[in-house]
């Protein structure tokens, strides 16, 4: 058995992604506060861009999102200054719609639901 996160949902790359530009401070148990810029979001996870996170695949961070509250996310992939995270659980549709409505107020930029 490998080390790192044992994720129950393995391939959600086809999930609808919504473009956002949201900055937050994530909490890592060893590195402390990490400044993240989320550039797209789905009910299963998010992608960040910018900066060197200094994290490895499978590491966990806690983030606080509007309408969702605190949720843990696992680092799935890294490519240059971009990183993909998967939430510990799938976000309920009504909570996700509220989150997108707040983070992406321009309805023309939202994916169709």
N, C-alpha and C positions, 0 to 999 in steps of 0.2 A: 504494500500500500504506500502510495507516495505521500510526501509531506504537502502541506498547504491546504487550501479550502477544499472540502468535499461538497461540491455544488450539486443540487438535485436537478436543476434545469441546465442542460449543457449547451444547447444551440438555439438561441433566441435572436439571432442576427436578423431575422426577417421581420421583427417587430417594428411597428410604425415608430419612427423617430420624429421628434418635434424640435425644430431649431429654437434655441434659447441663448441668452447671454446672461448667465447668473453666477455671481461670485459668492462663495461661502467659505467658511472655515471648517474643515473636517478635523476630527480628532483621531489620532493614531496612538495606540497604547504605549509605544516606545518613542516615537518622534514628536509627540505632542501635537500642536496645531499645525495644519497644512492648509495653505491658501489654494483653493481650487476655483477654476473657471469652467463651469459646465456649458458646453456648446450645443449638445443635443441630449434629448431625454426620451425614454420610453417607460412603459409600465414595469419593465424588467431591469432597467439600469440607465446609465448615462455615460457620456464621453466628455472628458476634460481636454483642454488644450492650454499649452503654455507652462513653462517652468519645469524644473527637474524635481519630481516627487521623491526620488530616492527610495522607492518601494519596489518590491518584487511581486511577481504573480502570486496570487492567493492571499496576499496580505489584506487586512481588513481595516476599514475606517468607518467612523460614525459621522453621519451628516444630519443636519436638521433642515427639512424642506417645508415650505408653506403647505398647509392642508394635510401633510403627511406626518409631520413631527420628526422625531429622531428615528433613523433607520440605519442599519448596518449595510455596508456594501463591500464586495470583494473585488480586488483588482484582477481582471481577466486577461488583459493584454496591454502591451506598451509598444508604441511605434513613434520614435522621435520625441516630439513634445506632446504627443497625444496619448491618452490612456482610456481604456474602457473598463467600467465597473458594473457589476451585477448586484442588484439588491438582494438581501437575504430572503426576501419574500416578494411576491408579485403584489403590486399596489392595486387596490380595488378601483374599478372604473370610475365611480363617482368621485373618489379622492383624486384620481389622476386628472380628470377633467378640471376640477377646481385648481389643481396645481398648474396645469397648462394655461388655463385662463388667467392666472395671476402672473406667470412667468413670461407668457407670450400673448400680450394683450391685443396684438394686431391679428384679427381673424384671417386675413389673407395669408399669413405665414404659418397658420396652424394646418396640420394635415387633416383631411376629412375623417370624421369619426364614424 
